[in-house]
Amino acid sequence: MLFNSIDFAIFLPVVFSLYWFACNRGVLLQNLFTLAASYVFYGWWDWRFLILMTITIACSWASGLWMARIKRQGKGDERTIKRRAKTVMIANIVLNLLILGFFKYYNFFVQNFVEAFTLFGKELNVTTLKVILPVGISFYTFQALSYSIDVYRGKIEATRNAVAFFAFVSFFPQLVAGPIERATNLLPQFYTKRRFDYALAVNGARQILWGLFKKIVIADNCASAVNTIFESYTLQPASSLVLGAILFAFQIYGDFSGYSDIAIGTARLFGINLMKNFAFPYFSRDIAEFWRRWHISLTTWFRDYLYIPLGGSRGSSWQKTRNTFIIFLVSGFWHGANWTFIAWGAYHALLFVPLLLLGKNRRHTGIVAENRLLPTFKELSAMLTTFALVTIGWVIFRAEDMPQALDYLSRMCSSSLLSIPSVGKRAMLYATVYVILFMIVEWFGRKQAYAIEKIPVKSRAFRWAIYILIVLFITTAGGGSETFIYFQF
């Protein structure tokens, strides 16, 4: 079920009404209803997806109980107990990663295995499978795995409450595209009865509105121009290719951060707080700051469960470089079974490592132009440079394969760079205007959780006029109905 669909427009108010008026007698009833609604939401695509999700959730829940039992029984010395618990954790991780790997990466490995033998003159006849990739499998798998790891580390107690745990992993607002929640933050919220908070619900509705604007007005309008340019890029001047790359940068930002806003806002309607997933990343002054502001839930997941266990920023320059490349390459591969994603990860690692080695990766931790209306020339230059570098990476990310990515980038540097873009002029004009207006609003709202969280005017009528204007934009200026990009991951 898509957030930008009629189905969800009917689903949400029905679930909201039943949740607060019919299922508000106790936490168990709330959790059971949330679980049922989440399964309906996810099964709307294909009921078979529910089987895999249930296996993932059940295995992670059982692994937590098993580890708790090992620690409680206390058979053996501390080292033996820890080793047994670790074995259970690793078994759960391997099982879930095997499921994820088969459905997401089987054909990728088979095809590359065959091609590798072909280089040596050996023809292999290996059949690939028509495997359906379950929506959001990477997201809920990582969320379930974090619970198992945190139980092993002693950061959270294993829960016997199966209903609460299943509701935690399958919670429908963030189930298919995040944020990837930690059990330490989200699971305890399912232990106590939620009480309706009018202010929280209003805040959530406002964030949903802004998320829909990002998705329908910004991302979908950009998509119309981007698809046209990328599909015929060999016939376009460099100016069109550059504009296509820029518009894709805003398409993926509007698309993904828009989903996160809708997810976070929807959760608030049900009395649940989710973590922030985006923090105005295109106002970043270097690549390190960009990655502290982009897809925060995934970035911090890899930091806590992969980067730090590898040694993090400790050790020699070689170790720091190795660890950085590992997390960026794994992050790229997490996005999909294509060499373009791995190259995209490697590209960002190359940009990040110099900052790390020079000790400048924590240089920008505050808000750009804090307490000032406009950035300084130095800040503006840094933001534009960072955005340009990120946009180059998005070309690699968007391309069908590496030859297309390299060809597209090389054509961007041709002599036609100063010409007027030649295709889809109307679509590009509308998309460009909307992006400019959008970034102005984002700039003035950059100190908040999302751009329109607090509109700095006292007049209630004026604020409502702004909300109505946003609704009019959504209903009249939206692009074609596009699925969310990150659903494929």
Sequence and secondary structure as in RCSB ss.txt:
>XXXX:A:sequence
MLFNSIDFAIFLPVVFSLYWFACNRGVLLQNLFTLAASYVFYGWWDWRFLILMTITIACSWASGLWMARIKRQGK
GDERTIKRRAKTVMIANIVLNLLILGFFKYYNFFVQNFVEAFTLFGKELNVTTLKVILPVGISFYTFQALSYSID
VYRGKIEATRNAVAFFAFVSFFPQLVAGPIERATNLLPQFYTKRRFDYALAVNGARQILWGLFKKIVIADNCASA
VNTIFESYTLQPASSLVLGAILFAFQIYGDFSGYSDIAIGTARLFGINLMKNFAFPYFSRDIAEFWRRWHISLTT
WFRDYLYIPLGGSRGSSWQKTRNTFIIFLVSGFWHGANWTFIAWGAYHALLFVPLLLLGKNRRHTGIVAENRLLP
TFKELSAMLTTFALVTIGWVIFRAEDMPQALDYLSRMCSSSLLSIPSVGKRAMLYATVYVILFMIVEWFGRKQAY
AIEKIPVKSRAFRWAIYILIVLFITTAGGGSETFIYFQF
>XXXX:A:secstr
  TTSHHHHHHHHHHHHHHHHTS S HHHHHHHHHHHHHHHHHTT TTHHHHHHHHHHHHHHHHHHHHHHHHH  
S HHHHHHHHHHHHHHHHHHHHHHHHHHHHHHHHHHHHHHHHHHTT             TTHHHHHHHHHHHHHH
HHHTSS     HHHHHHHHH GGGTTT     HHHHGGGGTS     HHHHHHHHHHHHHHHIIIIIIIHHHHHH
HHHHHHTGGGS HHHHHHHHHHHHHHHHHHHHHHHHHHHHHHHHTT         GGG SSHHHHHHHSSHHHHH
HHIIIIIHHHTTT S HHHHHHHHHHHHHHHHHHH SSHHHHHHHHHHHHHHHHHHHTT TTS  S TTTTSSS 
 HHHHHHHHHHHHHHHHHHHHHHSSSHHHHHHHHHHTTSGGGGS   S HHHHHHHHHHHHHHHHHHHHTTTSSS
TTSS S S HHHHHHHHHHHHHHHHHS  S    GGGG 
